[in-house]
Amino acid sequence: MEKTENKNRFGLIGKNIDYSFSRGYFTQKFKDLHLENYTYENFDFQHIDEFNTVLTTEKNIRGFNVTIPYKEAVIPFLTEIDEIAQEIGAVNTIKFTPKGLKGFNTDYYGFQRSIEPFIKKHHKKALILGTGGASKAIAYVLKQFKIAYTFVSRNPKKGEIAYSDLDKTTLENYTIIINCTPLGTYPEIDRKPDIPYQFLNNKHLLFDLIYNPAKTAFLLEGESRGATIKNGDKMLELQAEKAWEIWNS
């Protein structure tokens, strides 16, 4: 049996996460830093309640990342939550502390740093496609930038709009469009959010949280009409580095 006394274990909590960026990124990082007894693994849950089993049976875990669909569902398991994560209402990083589990959000940091260089003066309003945990971090950042935003949802709640509400006037007014849905992720690379792409132009900035493929169908539609495009690779790297900083602080 493998000894785990000296292990420093980290991992990703999510659902159907074989494709995950985090495991490859941190495995390579540990190798580069010559951290031989550090490991990173996927904790693939069909339901968040499986987290209880991990917490009671697994040893030497120092921290977790959290991805779709558990960024909100994981909160009741935490002893403490960082102020910014509390305001956002979603957690994507968990640190083991003497008091228990503490939740943080590093999505906002990754997004803020990666979109900032692309924002121009005419970018005053944004559409956020999707309403999951990641979209809350996006909204938090847009608020810091004083950019007005509207959520677009398949099942809109009060204050949100439906995809069927999007028309030429909407897209003229909202020149930033951020895809927070998983549509277009490998291997389903032909899928894309149902927006009227024909009304996009060179004033638009399209940001996709997806990183695989590097250019999703959503981004390709924007690029072909002169829009500025950015995928989620830099955002992921930045939020991963911020998580590493938190685990080691």
C-alpha positions in Angstrom: 0.0 0.0 0.0 1.3 3.5 -0.9 2.3 5.6 2.0 0.5 8.9 2.3 2.1 10.4 5.4 4.3 12.8 3.5 1.9 13.6 0.7 0.5 17.0 0.1 -2.7 16.4 -1.8 -4.7 18.9 -3.8 -7.7 18.3 -6.0 -10.6 19.5 -8.2 -14.2 19.0 -7.2 -16.6 18.9 -10.1 -18.8 16.7 -12.3 -17.6 14.9 -15.4 -14.2 16.7 -15.2 -11.9 14.4 -17.1 -11.2 17.3 -19.5 -10.1 19.5 -16.6 -7.3 22.1 -17.0 -6.4 22.1 -13.3 -4.9 18.6 -12.9 -2.6 19.0 -15.8 -1.6 22.5 -14.8 -0.8 21.7 -11.2 0.9 18.3 -12.0 3.3 20.2 -14.3 3.7 23.0 -11.7 4.7 20.5 -9.0 7.2 18.9 -11.4 8.7 22.2 -12.3 9.1 23.1 -8.6 10.5 19.7 -7.8 7.7 19.0 -5.3 7.9 15.2 -5.4 5.4 14.5 -2.7 2.7 16.9 -4.0 -0.2 15.5 -6.0 -3.3 16.8 -7.7 -6.3 14.7 -8.5 -9.9 14.9 -9.7 -12.8 14.3 -7.3 -15.6 13.7 -9.7 -18.9 13.8 -7.9 -22.3 13.0 -9.3 -23.7 14.8 -6.3 -22.1 17.3 -3.9 -23.0 15.1 -0.9 -20.1 12.8 -1.9 -17.9 15.6 -0.6 -18.7 14.3 2.9 -17.1 10.9 2.2 -13.9 12.6 0.9 -13.7 14.8 4.0 -14.1 11.9 6.4 -12.0 9.2 4.6 -9.2 10.9 2.7 -6.0 12.1 4.4 -3.4 14.8 3.8 -5.6 17.0 1.5 -4.4 20.6 1.7 -6.8 22.3 -0.7 -9.4 22.1 -3.4 -10.4 23.9 -6.5 -14.1 23.8 -7.3 -15.7 23.8 -10.8 -19.1 23.3 -12.5 -21.7 22.7 -11.0 -20.6 23.0 -7.4 -19.3 26.5 -6.9 -22.4 27.5 -4.9 -23.4 24.0 -3.6 -20.1 23.6 -1.8 -20.7 26.7 0.4 -22.6 24.9 3.2 -19.6 22.6 3.8 -17.4 25.5 4.7 -16.5 26.8 8.1 -15.5 30.2 6.8 -15.8 32.2 3.6 -13.6 35.0 2.3 -15.2 38.4 2.1 -15.0 38.7 -1.7 -16.3 35.1 -2.2 -19.1 35.9 0.1 -20.1 39.0 -1.9 -19.8 37.0 -5.2 -21.8 34.1 -3.8 -19.6 31.4 -5.3 -16.4 29.6 -4.2 -13.8 28.0 -6.5 -10.9 27.5 -4.0 -10.9 25.8 -0.6 -8.1 26.0 1.9 -7.8 23.6 4.9 -7.2 25.8 8.0 -6.9 25.0 11.7 -10.5 26.2 12.1 -11.9 24.1 9.2 -12.5 24.7 5.5 -12.3 28.3 4.2 -13.7 29.3 0.8 -12.3 31.8 -1.6 -13.0 32.9 -5.2 -10.1 33.4 -7.6 -12.3 33.4 -10.8 -12.9 37.1 -10.4 -9.1 37.8 -10.2 -8.4 35.7 -13.3 -11.2 37.3 -15.3 -10.3 40.8 -14.2 -6.7 40.5 -15.2 -7.4 38.8 -18.5 -10.2 41.1 -19.8 -8.8 44.4 -18.6 -6.4 44.9 -21.5 -9.2 44.6 -24.1 -11.7 47.0 -22.6 -12.2 50.2 -24.6 -14.1 53.4 -23.8 -17.2 52.4 -25.8 -17.5 49.1 -23.8 -20.2 50.4 -21.4 -22.6 47.4 -21.2 -22.2 43.7 -21.1 -24.3 40.6 -21.6 -23.4 37.6 -19.4 -24.5 34.4 -21.0 -25.4 31.9 -18.3 -26.2 32.2 -14.6 -24.0 29.6 -12.9 -21.3 30.1 -10.2 -18.7 31.5 -12.7 -21.1 34.2 -14.0 -21.3 35.6 -10.5 -17.6 36.3 -10.4 -17.9 37.9 -13.9 -20.7 40.2 -12.6 -18.5 41.2 -9.6 -15.7 42.3 -11.9 -17.9 44.2 -14.3 -19.3 46.1 -11.3 -15.7 47.1 -10.3 -15.2 48.3 -13.9 -18.5 50.2 -13.6 -19.8 48.3 -16.7 -23.6 47.7 -16.6 -24.5 44.1 -17.2 -27.5 41.9 -17.9 -27.7 38.1 -17.4 -29.1 36.1 -20.3 -30.7 32.8 -19.3 -32.7 29.9 -20.8 -35.0 30.3 -17.8 -34.8 34.0 -16.9 -35.6 35.1 -13.4 -36.5 38.7 -12.5 -34.0 41.2 -14.0 -32.6 38.6 -16.5 -33.5 38.2 -20.1 -34.1 35.3 -22.4 -32.0 34.4 -25.5 -35.2 35.1 -27.6 -35.1 38.7 -26.3 -31.8 39.4 -28.0 -32.1 41.5 -31.2 -30.2 44.1 -33.2 -30.9 46.9 -30.7 -29.7 44.8 -27.8 -26.4 43.9 -29.5 -25.9 47.6 -30.5 -26.2 48.6 -26.9 -24.3 45.7 -25.3 -20.8 45.6 -26.9 -19.3 43.1 -24.4 -20.6 39.5 -24.5 -19.2 36.9 -22.1 -20.0 33.2 -22.4 -20.2 31.5 -19.0 -22.0 28.5 -20.4 -20.2 25.2 -21.2 -21.6 25.3 -24.8 -18.8 24.7 -27.3 -16.4 22.9 -24.9 -14.5 20.0 -26.5 -15.6 17.5 -27.8 -18.9 19.4 -28.7 -17.1 22.1 -30.5 -19.9 23.0 -32.9 -22.3 24.1 -30.2 -22.6 27.8 -29.3 -25.0 30.1 -27.4 -28.1 31.0 -29.3 -27.5 34.7 -30.0 -28.1 36.7 -33.2 -24.4 36.7 -34.4 -25.3 38.6 -37.6 -25.5 41.8 -35.5 -21.9 41.6 -34.2 -19.3 44.0 -35.5 -15.8 45.4 -34.8 -17.1 47.3 -31.7 -17.8 44.0 -29.9 -15.6 42.2 -27.4 -16.4 38.5 -27.0 -14.9 36.7 -24.1 -15.4 32.9 -23.6 -14.5 31.2 -20.3 -13.9 28.0 -22.3 -10.2 27.3 -23.2 -10.6 24.0 -25.2 -10.9 24.6 -28.1 -8.8 27.8 -28.1 -11.4 29.3 -30.5 -14.9 28.1 -29.8 -17.8 28.4 -32.3 -18.9 31.4 -30.3 -15.6 33.2 -30.7 -15.2 32.2 -34.4 -18.6 33.8 -35.1 -17.4 37.0 -33.5 -14.0 37.0 -35.2 -15.5 36.5 -38.6 -17.5 39.8 -38.0 -14.5 41.8 -36.8 -15.1 41.5 -33.1 -12.2 41.3 -30.6 -12.1 37.8 -29.0 -10.5 36.3 -25.9 -10.7 32.7 -24.5 -10.4 31.5 -21.0 -6.9 30.2 -20.9 -5.2 33.2 -19.3 -8.1 33.5 -16.8 -7.6 29.9 -15.8 -3.8 30.2 -15.3 -4.3 33.4 -13.2 -7.0 31.9 -11.0 -4.8 28.7 -10.5 -1.8 30.8 -9.5 -4.0 32.8 -7.1 -5.3 29.5 -5.6 -1.7 28.3 -5.1 -0.9 31.5 -3.4 -3.9 31.1 -1.0 -3.0 27.4 -0.2 0.5 28.5 0.7 -0.3 31.6 2.7 
